[in-house]
C-alpha cells in the first residue's frame, strides 16, 4: 500500500484554512478512520451536501440517517471517491483523499443492490479485488475461503449468484468487500431490498460481523430502526446538513433539533406560541388552544416565539377517566379524551385519543402507548381517558420555517 | 366445437408465417439446390451430378475469391465492432435521455436513403476528382489527383459504414441493461478501466456483441453493391461471381452452386463464432 501522503495533493482544491493544517499527522494515536471537514457538494444551484463535518472513530459503526433526498448518498459517494466535493476535505486514516480515484482508496463499498457480478461465480466475485491487486492464485483462494467462512457461508465458491438467497447475497457482498481488508467499509442501504423478517435478522447479523471484523463501518439508511440497532453513533441528516451526531440514545432522549425529534422515533407534535417562561421551562398555547408545559430543548425561548413541542407516546401516562383523575393529577400536563382507535401491536400497542379541550369537539388526536400491564387489554373505542405527561417529557424547539403543518404530525 | 374454433384462429394466425417460410425461403432454396445439382450435357439436356461444385474447387479464382470474401467480412465485422462499441457506450451510458435519442437517430438517418445513394456518396468523397483528393492537393500533401476508390480499403470503409447501425443497436440495448453499480463496484475494488472493460462490461455485452457480429458478418458477406461500386473491377467479391454466373454467363447451375457454397460458408463461420464465444443462437437472438 502507498504510504500516507504519497499521493500528491491537488493544489487549489482546498480552502486556505484547511491547507494551513497539518496534512499527515505524525502519530497514529487518535487518528480517526474517517474525517470530513466542511464537505460541500453543489449540483447546479442545489446544495446536496452543505458543509458537513464529522469524524468516525476506528472500529466503530457509524450510521448516517436521513430521509430520501437528504444528501446521504451523495456524501457516501464522495467518501468512496465517485464524486469529488465542491469544497471541503475528506481524509481516511489521516490521509487526504482529494483527487484519489475510487480504485486507489482504502475503502470498500457494499452497494444498495449489492452489485454482485452475475457473470462470475461466488468465488470469482469475492476474489475480484484480490485479482486486481495481482495477489497469487493460491493466496486468493485461501483468503476467499476465509472471507466466506467468516460471513458464515463456507465452501460456496462455485455457486452462481442467481442460486443464492437474498441473505446469502448480502453476506457474499460483505465478504467481497471485506476480503480486501479496507480501512473503511461503506454500506449504501444494503438491507433495503430484503423482506422485513430477513431485514430484522440481517441487522443483528451485520452488527455481529462488524464486531467480528473490527472494521469501521459507515452505513447510510433512511430506516431509523436499522441505524439505532446497529450503530455506535448516528448522524441525522436533513437538507444536506447534519442535524445531530450522537449515540442512538442521545438522539432518542435528547434530540437537538425539531427535525431530529420528529424523525427519530414517534412523537406527538404540537405547534404553538410561548406564553410565559421560567428559565428553561415554558408554557405554550398551541394553535388549537391546548396549554402545554414544556422545557426548551436547547436555548431559552422568549415569550411570543413560535415553538414545536414533541411528546413521545410512551411518555404519556393514561388512566380511565371514570376511575377518577388521581393517577394523572400530579403531572404538569393533563388532558381528557376519548379513544378514537386502538392500534394493537403486541408490546408496541398504541391508542389514538381525541382530546376534548377548551370546549372544542373533535380536537387534535394524540398517540399514546398502552402500558403493558394488561390493565388496558379491554380498551375500546369511545372510552374516556385522562392523559398526563411531565413538563420534562415535552421538549420545545423553535418552530422551523418550513416545518410540516400541525395535522401532519410526526 | 370450441376446440375447433381455437384451431381455426390458430391456423389463420400461422398462415402468413407459413406462407412466408415456404414461398420465400424453403421453396427457392430447394429449387436452387436442385438446379445446382444439374449438369448441362447438351443443348436443353441435363444430367444429375456434382460437377458445378467440383468446378469451384478446381478453379483457384473461385475459391480464392471465396476465402477473400470471408476474411474481408470477418475484418469488416471486427472493425465495425471496434468503432461501434465506443459509439454504443456513449449513447447508452454517457449521453442519456434526449441527447442519447438524438445520437441514436443520427445513426439511423443514413438508412433513410437507399444503399445505392449512400455508396455514391462515398464515391464522391473518395474518387480521383473527389473531396478528399482535392483537400489533399489543397493542403499540399499530394502533387496530383489521388485515387482513393477501387481498393480494399475503400471496400472496407463502405462495408463498415453500411453495417454500423446493425452493430450499434444490439450493443446499445445490452449496454443499457448493464447496471452502473457493477462498473462502480469493480472500480471501487481496485480494478483499472481496462480490467472493468474486460471483466465486467464485455462479458455483460457479449450477447449483444455476438448478435451484432452475426448480422454485420452476414450483411458484409452477402453485400453486392458496396464491393462492386467501391472496389470496382478488381473487387473480387464472391457475390460478384454469383452475379456473373446468373446474369453475364447465364449459367444458373453454376450460380446456384456458388450460392449454396456461400450459404454453407456463412453458416459455418457463424457457428464457429458462437462456439468460440460460448453463446447459443437462441440466447443471442432472444437478447436482441
Interface residues (C-beta under 8 A of the other chain):
Chain A: X80 X81 X82 X101 X102 X103 X104 X107 X108 X109 X111 X112 X113 X115 X117 X118 X119 X120 X128 X129 X132 X133 X176 X177 X180
Chain B: X179 X181 X182 X184 X185 X186 X187 X188 X189 X190 X191 X192 X195 X199 X200 X203 X204
